[in-house]
Amino acid sequence: MNNVIMGRLLRKIAAMILVAMVTMLSSCSDGRSHATSVMLLLDTSGTYTNELEKAQSIINYILGTLNSGDSFAVARIDSGSFSEKDIVAKMTFDDRPSAANSQKRSFQDAINKMVAEVKSSTYTDISGGMLQAVEFLEETGAGNRHIFVFSDMKEEIPKGHIRDFPINFAGVTVTALNVTKLRSDNVDPREYMDRLANWSSRVESNGGSWRVVNDLERVDGLLQSN
């Protein structure tokens, strides 16, 4: 084999090695992006606190679905929800299965304690909770991002609180769960439909995906994005 052929062969091998190294480095650098991150917001206003036991089964389902490296947080929706004090539990699950299982048990204990001791709030700051959820999802760096809102989706905020601003839902799937109908909705069903349409528009116009799941017996695939 002459020097010219040998030189071409060596350059080809070097190019193949370089491509392999770039591919390997790229896969390492975005490995975290394949993780799932979830924030579940719990409405604690008025009589909706009576619905929180249903939320526990959803939380248990999500815990059973998430894997090592995934992140999960649960926070209350109350009179002023853009606050760390409203986060009931927040974890990124360990790579070791035994440690991850221990984390999930601790998570369940925190939720059970909150449901047992919860006090009804006067207002429902859903926007504040959404904003906090978006910040949490962004901090985790996960590529598969979900916000679940366990609420009747009627927002009532204290006087002076400003919530009329866009929230960046890019890359986030927002799912309203167990959207109960209010007494006024029975009088005029358009109120219920308008409430959902307004939230759908707010999420989708700011880059997110929106869906409603009221049948809590059918939650398979809940962590799949639209």
N, C-alpha and C positions, 0 to 999 in steps of 0.2 A: 504494500500500500504506500503510495507516494505521499510526500509531505502535504500537497494541496488537498488530497482526499482526507488525509488524517486531520488537517486543520478544520475542514468543513464538518467532519464528524464530531470533533471536540466542541465546536461552536454550537452544533445542534443539541448535543447532550447538555451543555451549559444552559442553553435556552430552556430546555425541558425542566431542568432542575430549578431554574429561576421561577418558572410558571408554577411549579409544585409548591415552592416555598411561599409565593405570594398567595396562592389559594389557601394554604394551611394557616398563614397569618391572618387572612381575612376571616376565615371561619372561626379562629380563636377570638378575634376582636369583636365579632358580633354575636358570639355565643349567648351572651346575656339577653340579647334582643328576642330570643326564642322563648323566654320565660313568660309567665302569665302573672298579671297583677290585678287585684280586685279590691275595690272599696264598696262596702255595703252600708247604705245610710238607712237608719231606723227612725221613723216618725214617732216622736213621743208626745205629740200634742193631743189634747182632748181625750176622747174615748178610743183613739187609735191604739193606745197602749194595750187595749184588750186583744189586739191582733198580734202582739209580739211573740207569743208562744208559737205561732205559725212560722215566724221568721227564724226561730231556732232550728227548725227542720231544714230550712234552706241553707242556713249557715253550716249545719252538719254535712249537708250534701256537698257544698263548696269545699269544705275542709277535706272531705274524702276524695275529691277530684283533683285538688292541687298537688303538685309534686315538689320535690326538693328544688330550691332555687326560686320557687314562686313566692309571691307576696300577697298578704291578705290583711285588710283592716276593716273594722266595723266602727261606725261613729253614730252618735245620736243626732237627729234633727230636732232642735228645740228653738228657743227664742232668738239665739244668736249662734249659728252653727259654724261660723268660720273661726274656730277655736280648737286648739290642741286638747283642751279639757274635755271636749266632747268625744274624743277617740277612746273607745272602750277597750279595744285590743288591736295590736298592730305587730305583724311578724313577717320575716322572710325565712322560709323553712330551710333547715340545715340539710347539707348533702348526705349526712348520715341518717339512714331511715329511723333508727332508734331515737335519735335526738329530735328528728322531725315529728315523730309520733308524740313525744313528750311535749313539744311545743303546741301541737294541736289539742292535746288534753288541757293544757293551761289556757289556751284560747277559749275552749268550750266552757271552762270554769268561770272565766271572766264574763262571758256572755250570760251564763246562767245567773250569776250574781247580779248583773245589771238588770235583767228581766225581773228578778225577784224583788229588787229594790227601787225600780224606776218610779219616778214621780211625773205626773202629767205636766207638760209645759203649756204656757198660755198661747204662744205663737209658733209658727212653722216656717223656719228660715231654710227653705229647700235650696235656694240659690247659694247661700253661704256654705251649705254642706257640699254642694256640687263643686264649688270653687276649691274647697279643701281637698276633695277627692281627686280633682285634676292635678293638684300640686303633688299629692301623694303618688299617683301613678307616674308622673314625670320623674320624680325622685328615684323610683325603683329602676328606671331604664328598661322596663319590660316592653316587648313588642306587642303582646296580646293584652289589651287593657279594657277593663270593664268597670262600670259603675252600676250598682243595683240600688234602686230606691224603693224601699218598702214603705209605701205611703199612699194616702188618697190623692196626693199631688196638688192639694189646694194650699197655696202659699199665703201665709199671713205673717207680716213682719212688724216689729215694733216701730212706732213713729220715730223718724229720724234716721233709720237704717236705710242705706242706699244699696239697692240690688239691681237696678235697671242698667245693666252693662253687659257686654258680650263676655262669654266664657269660652275659652279655646278647647273644644271637644275633639280636635283633630286626632284621628286614630283611636278614638274611644267609642265603645258600644255602651249605650245607656239603656238599661232595662228597668221599666217601672213594674214592680211586683205587687200583686194583691191590691190593686187600685179600687178600694171600696167606694160604693156610691153613697153620697151624702143624702140627708133628708131632702135638701133642696133639689138634688138631682132627680128625685122621684117626681117632684112637682114639675120641673122643667129639665128633661134629659139633655137638652142642648148645653146646659152648664157643664155636664160631665164630658160631653164630646169636645166642647170648646177648650176645656182644661187640658185634655190630652193633646189636642191639636196645637195649642200654644206651646206646650213643652216640646212636642215633636219638632215644631218649626225652630224653636230656640236651639235645640241640639243640632239639628241637621244643617241649619244655616251657618253654624260655627264649626262645621267639619266633622261632626260625629254621626253615629248611627243610632236610631231610636227604635225601640220595640216595647210592647206591653205584654206581660204574661200574668194572667189572672188565675189560670188553672194550675194550682201548686202541686197537683198530682202529676203533672207532665213537665218535669224540669230537666229531662234528659237533653244534653246538648246546650245547657244554659251558658256554658263558657265558650261556646263557639261564636265567633264574630259574624256579623251580617255580611 
